[in-house]
Amino acid sequence: MVAYLAVQSGPEKGKHFPLDPNRPMHIGRGTNCEIMLSDPVSSRFHAVIYFEDGNWHLRDTSSRNGTMVNGQKADHARIIDQALVQIGATEMRLIEPSVEFGAEDESMQTVIQDISMSGRSDADLDPLRKVAETGQLFDLYLLSLSLLRSENPDETIDSVLKLLRDRTKADVVGLSFDSGDGRQKPQRCEPSEAIDQVKLGKSLIRRVIGAGEAIWVNEQRDDNPADMKAYDKWSDAIFVPLNSDDENLGVLHLYRNTPAFQENDFDLAVSAGRLLAVGLGSALRSDSLRAESRRIADRNADTDELIGTSPIMAKLKEKIERIGKASGSVLVRGESGSGKELVARAVHRASNRVSRPMLTVNCAAIPHELIESQLFGHKKGSFTGADSDHVGWFQQAHTGTLFLDEIGELTLEGQAKLLRILEGHPFLPVGATEQVLVDVRVIAATNRDLAEFVREKKFREDLFYRLSVFELFVPPLRDRGSDIDLLVDHFLDHFRLQHGRSNLELTDAARDRLLEYAWPGNVRQLRNVIDSAVVMADDPAIVAEDLGLRDAGLSRLDTLRIDEWERRLITKALQQSGGSVPDAAKLLGVSRATAYRKITEYEIER
């Protein structure tokens, strides 16, 4: 029985450990363990897993921190398919087939070749030797050159798929990868319209990924395992695992009707798969290094941290940690300047996509007629001014996170494409004929009332609900109490260092002025005020006049007339809500009807 442990979280995330039913497998940090973990909570010999009486069993070997099975601490447990084993931060799921795979007779032939998950041996060269004998070595040479030149994973994949389809005469060639729930998700395909045909059944997942075997199945029949019936329309199917540095990166799929694949087609697929695994692993590591470099640069920037210990910010940070670990779309709401992009970055850092890129797009800064081509890409000549191909933001953010600021500015056409992406469908770049499928987590932000936009038919209702799987509200600075003091010190330290004025102080009067102010521009305004004051102040200290705050918010009682204060409050609420009356009404704590009536009464412009 083929079974393996799939690591879903922890230092070994993404690895698959095949299990041997003929001997016990030790789990721990010790170098003699068959399943070696680097989790610091794990003991040297933490647990043992073994097959007995037709079942898998897990026994804790008196470890210091214990072992959890399906959320319960266990000294010994019988584990079945999909059982979750937790050791420290490492979570591993048992994957075993519900049926035996590989029964053969005269109507079904299965060719299997083991592809080791780690290490290399002389046996690894066998397919290459056979390819050389058939005169296809030059194809692999050209492919190697292509892989060496490319740092883009998509280009790397496309090179292999096109070569295999051309040389093996396959009807469909594709790539799938682990979607995180034990299933395979189609990633790329030649031709692109056949993307839905790139699939891998449960028993094949166990065999191809769990055991690291390349499989060529010929002439499926009616009594094959249930999940093999998905390939009934093809007379031949080849599946090759892409293994690099003890990690499975995906599976190559080749499908063909008559005439059947030849042995040299199988050998070419295995050899190309090896090259692709190396090239793809290198490209992904390159992307990870660039992402890490960006994160280090971001951490050095003063804006890449959510400063604040107030209860409202503590609650927000707690939500961010929880939402980060999920996979759904996120809608971030808040006033202009309140820190919505910082919240988006915090969600990205808390997610399992942290090693992948996060790209930011301000939809309001792109002309409406160009939004679609910028987000989804375009082909040269597809419209006036399209002098070259453009890879859209969604493709650039593939496997990472895309932050769409001011999402309410997206055109209805762009909204329709975005909805298809969120539903898992491929899309067509402007002027393209081949569809593109991406894996991107979308975080959207707005300071507008999207629900009102939906009612006004300016925003699609189905997209609104898709985007707001998770919703985060960033509080305005005036509601954050003691956080203002922390932010003042934070920005003061940063700009004194940046402008070379380390001895500059802040007078008590200036600090009081900062704490009293209502900050309609929120954190962004506070940052700019401190920046300007550090530059303009005379030594030895910043005084209140250096702050340039002509209106100290609502703290200066220059009048006691109720109608005047109502007028000011409504005006300020409209400013903070970007002119949205429903949002202003919420800020004021009054009904929408009251807000409209008062705006008319005081003749307030919006």
Buried (B, 14 or more C-beta within 10 A) or exposed (E): EBBBBBBBBBBBBBBBBBBEBEEBBBBBBBEEBBBBBEBEBBBBBBBBBBBEEEEBBBBBBEBEBBBBBEEEEBBEBEBEBEBBBBBBBBBBBBBBBEBEBBEEEEEBEBBEBEBEBEEEEEEBEBBBEBBBEBEBBEBBEEBEEBBEEBBBBBBBBBBBBBBBBEBBEBBBBBBBBBBBEBEBBBBBBBBBEBBEBBBBBBBBBBBBBBBBBBBBBBEBEEEBBEBBBBBEEBBBBBBBBBBBEBBBBBBBBBBBEEEEBEEBBBBBBBBBBBBBBBBBBBBBBBBBEEBEEEBEEBEEEBBBBBBBEBEBBEEBBEBBEEBBEBBEBBBBBBBBBBBBBBBBBBBBBBBBBBBBBBBBBEBBEBEEEBBBBBBBBBBEEBEEEBEEBBBBBBBBBBBBBBBBBBBBBBBEEBBBBBBEBBEEEBBBBBBBEBBBBBBBBBBBBBBBBBBBBBEEEBBBEEBBEBBBBBEBBBBBBBEBBEBBEBBBBBBBEBBBEEEEBEEBBBBEBBBEBBEBBBBBBBBBBBBBBBBBBBEEBEEEBBBBEBBEBEEBBBEEEEEEEEEEEBBBBBBBBBBBBBEBBBBBBBBBEBEBEEBBEBBEEBEBEE
